[in-house]
């Protein structure tokens, strides 16, 4: 409980202002909805333990601060003063993070899938290599069907065996000499060719490069936030206080 009369009066005045401004109060509550625990998130950044989802939550939270500042612009209470003006550098940071990260980032930083398309040229090129690889596989499937005359032939992929050409047992007599048997199934045989093996290596290498690059980009992004941690810690206190006052 507060024991200082001035502090008590300041809090009462702030609650009174929100009580008399019912529309403002509801708008503030709407703006506060979705702001996460900025204090905890920024602490995780400071200790370098924040994951992609943490950064996304932090970016969204910071992105809501200008709305709070706009709503509080005409209020009188000095308790709202720290939130009436948000540093442009923080807004720029939030915009950069929102642009960089995908809508639903993964919880881990080693597996890729963190950054949005068009964020980093090299990342886009590597992703295009994989996408182009899928197109190449489809084209190969069509050409091999035409070459062998086996219409049911298909080119597939799994994590255990990589890329393969699958031909049913009924059609194995049509298999060309350059096919190398890779796996026998109940109803089919799976083969590999030198060209397919070469493409598989290129695609898998691109996937590994993507993971490494995204990891590096994530660490850079997280490090970029560290200088803002003190400001974020301070803002988190002010947001929490506003939330409590709006509740009162």
N, C-alpha and C positions, 0 to 999 in steps of 0.2 A: 504493500500500500504506500502511496505517496504521502510524505510528511511535510513537504514544502508547499506553502499556500499558493505561491505563484505557479508552480507546476500543476497543482490541483486545478486552479482556475483555468490554466491553458488547456488542460484536457477537457474540462467541462465546456469551455467555449467551443472547442473543436467538435465535441459530440453534439452540442447544441446546434452548431451550424449544419452538420449533416442531418440532424433530426428535422430541422426546418426546411431543408432542401431535399425533399423526397425523391425527385427525379434525378438530381445529382447523385444521391446516395445509391440509387439502383444502377445508374450508369457506372459508378465507381465499382460496385460489386461485380458487374458484368466484366469490367476491364480487369479486375483482379482475378477473375476466374481463368484458370489456365496458366497463371504464373506459378512456377514450381518453387521448390526450396532453393532459392538462389544462393543462400549462405552455404548450404551443403554442397551444391554443384560447384561453386567457385572454390571451395576448399578442396574438392577432388581435383580440380584443375591445378591448384597450387601444389598438390602432392603428386601430380602426374599420374593419377589413377583414374581420371575421367575417361569414359568410353564414348563411342560415337553417339549413343543415345543421350548421354549426359550433355554433350555439346549441343545437340539438337534442342533439348529441353531448355538449356541456357539461352540459346539463340531466340527461341520463341518467347521466353520470359522477358528478355531485354527488349525484344520487338514490341512488347505491349506497353513499355514505359512511356513512350511519347503520347499514347492515348490517355494515360493517367495524368501526364503533365498538362495536356490540353484541357482535361476536365477540371483540374485543380487551379487553372490559370486565374480564375476570378474569385477564388476563395480568400478568406481573410485570415484564418488561423495561421500563426507562425509554425505550427506543427506540420503543416502541409508544404511549407516553403521548400524543403530539400527536394521535393518531387515535382515542383513546378517547372523546373528547367533540367532537361536531360542532356548530358554532354554529347555533342555531335559525334565525337570519336566512338562512343559506345553504340550509337545508332549505326554508324558505319560498320562497326564490328559485327553487330547483329545481322545487317544486310549481307555482309560477306559470308558469314556462317550459313545463313539460310540459302544463299546462292550455291555454296559449296556442297552442302550435305544433301543426300537423298531424303525423300519424305519420311521414310521409315528406316533409319540406319540400323545396322546389326549391333548386337551387344559386344562383339569382339573386334579387335583392331587388326588381327592377323589374316582374316579371311576375305578381305576386299568387300566390295559392294557398299562402300561408305560414301563415295563422292558422286555427284550428279554429272550427267553428260554435259559437255561444253564448258566444264570448269577448268580442265587442264589438257592442253593439246596432246601431250605424249600419252596420257591416259586414254584419250579418245582414239588415238592411233592404234594402241594395243587392243582396245575393245573392238575396233573395226577389223583387226586381223582375225579375231575370234569369230566375229559375225561373218566375215568373208570366208572363213574356214567352213562355217556351216553351209554357206551357199556353194562352196566348192564341193563339199560332200554330196549335196543334192545333185549337182551337175555330174559328179562321178557316178552316182547311183544310176542316173539316166543313161550315161554313156556305156556303163558296164552291162546294163540290161540289153542295150542295143548290140553290144559286141558279142555277148554270150547267147543272146536269144532267150534268156531266162527272165521272164517278165516279173516273177515273184522275188527276184534278187533284191536285197536291200543292204544299205550301208548303215551301220549303227555304231553306238558308243556306250561303254560302261566304264566305271572307274577301275574295275579290276583288270579288264583286258584291253582297254583303250578302244581304238577304232577297228572295225572289222567289216568284212563282206560276208553276208549270210546267204547260203544257198540250201534249199531243202534237199533231203537225200535223194528225192526222185530226179533231181536235176544235176547231181554232182558229176555226171558224165560229160556235162557241157562246160565244166570248169576249165579255164585256160591254163596253160603250163606255168605261167608266172604267178599263179595263186599258191600261197603257202598256207597249209592247214594250221589253224591256230587253236581251235576248240571244237569238240564234238558235242552236239546236243542230241536230245531224243529224236527230234524231227529234222535236224539240219546240221550242216557243217559251217564253221566260221573260218574265214581266210583273211590273210593280210597280203598286201603287195608292197613293193619298195616305195612306190609313189604315195600310197596311203600312210605308210610308216613315216615317211619324211614329213608329210603334212601334219600328222599327229604330233610329232616332235615340235614343230613350229607353233602349233596351237597351244600345246601344254606349256611350252616355254613362255608364250605370251601371257598365259594365265598366271604363271608364277611371277612374272615381271609385274603384272598388275597388282598382285597382292603386296609385293615389296614396295612398289611406288605409292600405293594407297597408304601403307603403313607410314612411310616417310612424310607424305602430305598431311596425314592426321597429326603426327607429332609436331610438325611445323604449325599447324592450325592451333593445336592446344597450347604450344609455347607462345603463340601470338596473344593469347588471352591472359597469360600470367600477369603482365603489367597492369591489367585492369582489375585484378582480384581485390585490392583494397577498396576501390570504388564500388565494386559489386557487393562486397561485404557491408559497406555503409548503406547502399541502396536497399539491400535485403532487410536491414533493420527498419528503414523508413517505410518500406512496403508492408512489413509485418505490423508496424504501428498503425498505419492507415487501415489495414484489414481489421485490427482490433477496434479502432475507433468507429469504423463503419458498422461493426457488429453491436457496439454499445449504443 
